[in-house]
Amino acid sequence: MRFADPQACPDCRGAIAGQPACPHCGLDLTSIEVRQLWQVLLQACLLYTSPSPRDCRKKKNEQEMTTFAQIYEQNVCKGGSEQAL
């Protein structure tokens, strides 16, 4: 999903083709409010496409388990001791 589309009016989603005002609804695309809205829409795009905190925790846990498994295999399974952990 794309919230910030440089080719679409943020109000009516009509094609704007680089115009200073939307030819469909008349929104002034150069106003401070529309520029602020553009920044908010860009942030929404970033938040929507970034992984959730839950996904990040899950990935971190998986990485930690992989690291632990590698250390365990290198030390215990190949003749070392569990004390090395």
N, C-alpha and C positions, 0 to 999 in steps of 0.2 A: 504494500500500500504506500502510496506517495502523497504526503500532505502538501509539500512545497513543490509545486509544478511551475517552472518558469514560463511555460507556454499557456497556462490557464489562469483566469481571474480567480483570486482567492475567495471571492464572494459568490459568483454564479458559475464558476468553472468553465466559462466560455473561453474560446481561443482569443488571446490578446496580441500575439505576433509583435511584441515590442512596442506597443502603443502606450502613450502616457495615461490614457483612460480606457477603460474597458468599452469596446464598441457595443457590447450587449446590454450591460446594466449601468454604464456610465461611471463606475467607481474610479476615482482619481488614484491611479496606481503610483503616483509620486508623493503622496501625502506621508507625513510622519507616521500616522497610525497604520497605514498599509505596510510601511517599511518595518515597523515593530511586529506587525502580524506575520510578515515574511520570516522574521527571525524566530518567532514562536513556532511557525510551521516547520522550519528547518530543524529546530530542536525536537519537535514531535517525530519527525522522520528518523532522527538519530536514536531517540528512545525506543521507537517501534522496532528498529532493526537491530538494536544492541541486545545482547543476551540478558535475561533476567538475573537478578541476584541469586535466585535459586539455581539457575543453570551454571552460574559461575562457581557457586559452592560445590555443586555436583562435580564439575570438571576438576576443581582443586582436589576434592576427595579422591577422585579417580587417579589423578596424578600422584597423590601421596601414596595411595595403595600400590600403584605401579612401582614407585620408587622403593617402597618397603619390600615388595615382592622381589625386585631385582637384588636388593641388598641381601635378603634372606637366601635367595638362590645362590648368590656368589659366595656367601659365607657358610651357610649350613649345609646346603645340598652338595657342595663340592669339598666337604671334609673339614670345614671350619666349625666354629661353635656358635651357639645362640648368644653367648656372652658378647660377641662382637657387635651385636645389635645394640 
